[in-house]
Amino acid sequence: MIFPCLSSQSIIIEIFAKNWIHWAIAKVFSGMASAYTGPAIINYLTEISMPKMRGAMLSSFAFFFSLGGLAASIALKVLDTVSRVDLSGLDRESISAHVSPPSR
């Protein structure tokens, strides 16, 4: 019951966020929802998997979770390197005005 509430709260807050503080609060709720689903997924995998495959399935879950974190870090570093516009201190409307391509 906790996961749907936290997940829907994070989505709604992120959609209507006007500044970075509201967006950060939405990310905290999203992280809490993910933290609640992790143990449930691991328990489900141990229940449905064959005993010979159980260790590999649980290890692959942790591996791909870590791989996703690595990919996110690399993507943020590339975005920081490639970005030509300083977006610090701007609100959502200003960011969209700076990032959107010029009209022809």
Secondary structure, DSSP 8 states (H G I E B T S, - for coil): -HHHHHHHHHHHHHHT--SHHHHHHHHHHHHHHHHHHHHHHHHHHHHHS-TTTHHHHHHHHHHHHHHHHHHHHHHHHHHHHH--S--TT--HHHHHHHHS----
